[in-house]
Amino acid sequence: MPTDFSALPQQLLADLQAARPVFWGNPDRSDAATVSTVVDGRGISLADVKAARARFDRFAPLLARLFPELQGSAGRIESDLLPAPAMQQALGLPSSAGALWIKADHSLPVAGSIKARGGIHEVLEFAESLALEYGLVTHDADYAVLAEAPARALFGRYQVAVGSTGNLGLSIGVMASALGFRAAVHMSADAKAWKKARLRARGVAVVEHTGDYAAAVAAGRREADADPYSYFVDDERSLSLMLGYSAAALHLHDQLAQADVRVDATHPLFVYLPCGVGGAPAGIAFGLRQLYGPNVHPVFVEPTQSPCFLVEMLAPGASVYDVGLTNRTEADGLAVPQASELAAQAMRPLLAGVCTVADDTLFADLHRVREAEGLRIEPSAAAGFSGPGMLTGTEAGRAYLTQHHLDGAMAHATQLVWTTGGLFVPPEEYARFAEHGAALAA
Ligand SMILES: *Cc1c(COP(=O)(O)O)cnc(C)c1O
């Protein structure tokens, strides 16, 4: 069925189709103190966010045992919160727009991207459900026993499968294989060669598909559905993934408090989240809303050729192809043609807005953050840096601020950019990104 876009604001549609960067303020955003969130008919709340964190906590001793890089953090997979005054200056963002901070998920251990939160959570939840069912652990047991032979024999009977452009496959493949599952990652043609190689080196079966990301997911789902011992992680409809991401909010809440950063009605918190299908940013935005209520303003950032979440908000069910875009971008973590309906449902009343960014800007910002802050990130992870300028420098962004009575609060705002990946990008590939970015930023 062809989608009818005639009811949309015509300038916005024209900008989208011409791949010009836009800011879109969400007209359905609610500033109510509490908003109930229902996804797929199930209400979710702060209790679910805390349950996800408690699951990570139960597994921490096991993870410290399985991954040498987690010994220093006692099995916690977390990232730093960094002030970014030099990057703020490099972006030309005045102090009247607030203070720039970075949530450094590009350095998350084990997976090297934000997918360490959602992907690993879902694998742990599946492993835990099996271990409980077979009586290998109870909730208050020491989960380090899951590194022993009986658990490994049990897990080895099952396959964990996923369809992925790369980073989700990395997180799920690496964790599933470390626990003793058979792991299969279905990848699209545009997935990077080094990601495939890294997975194969860990004993993960990489299945390559010629189509795009959605095609790889569909093929993986079909194959897993036919096998009762196969568990398929469904990026487009997984609540476990979303809740895994949401747990990040609890840690960030502690970090902001520790850094003496206030969040209230006169100190708004803007969070810029690179968006692919929307599960990661929606999970985090949902978690933050449970803690900060209407004082948190999540903005999703998408490539100009792959704004699937914005398209979904404007015309539910439509893809970026329906608008006439190519879904071609160097930001491979964000190259998604169709958004998760689950994430869109959850975000309808919570999301502040969506903005889009050109690939050239991603590379320029990748270069700037290396120069300014010494951080090494991948192109997808640079998406958030254009957010503060789009919010404060576009008519639509300023209209959002006025509508939500934020004009007088901006000097005390926190502008938090979430850098979502980069740790495992090979040095040669990173050098190419940085060189390209330096030429564009000059
Ligand atoms: C997957 C990914 C995202 C976005 O997550 P979604 O759940 O697909 O929206 C952002 N940045 C990077 C680096 C990613 O790999």
Ligand as a Chemical Component Dictionary entry (heavy atoms), coordinates in Angstrom:
data_LIG
# 
_chem_comp.id                   LIG 
_chem_comp.type                 NON-POLYMER 
_chem_comp.pdbx_formal_charge   0 
_chem_comp.three_letter_code    LIG 
# 
loop_
_chem_comp_atom.comp_id 
_chem_comp_atom.atom_id 
_chem_comp_atom.alt_atom_id 
_chem_comp_atom.type_symbol 
_chem_comp_atom.charge 
_chem_comp_atom.model_Cartn_x 
_chem_comp_atom.model_Cartn_y 
_chem_comp_atom.model_Cartn_z 
_chem_comp_atom.pdbx_ordinal 
LIG C1 C1 C 0 22.975 0.181 16.906 1  
LIG C2 C2 C 0 23.667 1.438 17.052 2  
LIG C3 C3 C 0 22.975 2.618 17.344 3  
LIG C4 C4 C 0 21.471 2.731 17.435 4  
LIG O1 O1 O 0 20.772 1.676 18.053 5  
LIG P1 P1 P 0 19.345 1.228 17.517 6  
LIG O2 O2 O 0 18.800 0.344 18.552 7  
LIG O3 O3 O 0 19.562 0.504 16.217 8  
LIG O4 O4 O 0 18.549 2.471 17.295 9  
LIG C5 C5 C 0 23.726 3.772 17.497 10 
LIG N1 N1 N 0 25.067 3.767 17.363 11 
LIG C6 C6 C 0 25.769 2.654 17.103 12 
LIG C7 C7 C 0 27.250 2.720 16.991 13 
LIG C8 C8 C 0 25.086 1.447 16.929 14 
LIG O5 O5 O 0 25.782 0.351 16.653 15 
# 
loop_
_chem_comp_bond.comp_id 
_chem_comp_bond.atom_id_1 
_chem_comp_bond.atom_id_2 
_chem_comp_bond.value_order 
_chem_comp_bond.pdbx_ordinal 
LIG C1 C2 SING 1  
LIG C2 C3 SING 2  
LIG C2 C8 DOUB 3  
LIG C3 C4 SING 4  
LIG C3 C5 DOUB 5  
LIG C4 O1 SING 6  
LIG O1 P1 SING 7  
LIG P1 O2 DOUB 8  
LIG P1 O3 SING 9  
LIG P1 O4 SING 10 
LIG C5 N1 SING 11 
LIG N1 C6 DOUB 12 
LIG C6 C7 SING 13 
LIG C6 C8 SING 14 
LIG C8 O5 SING 15 
# 
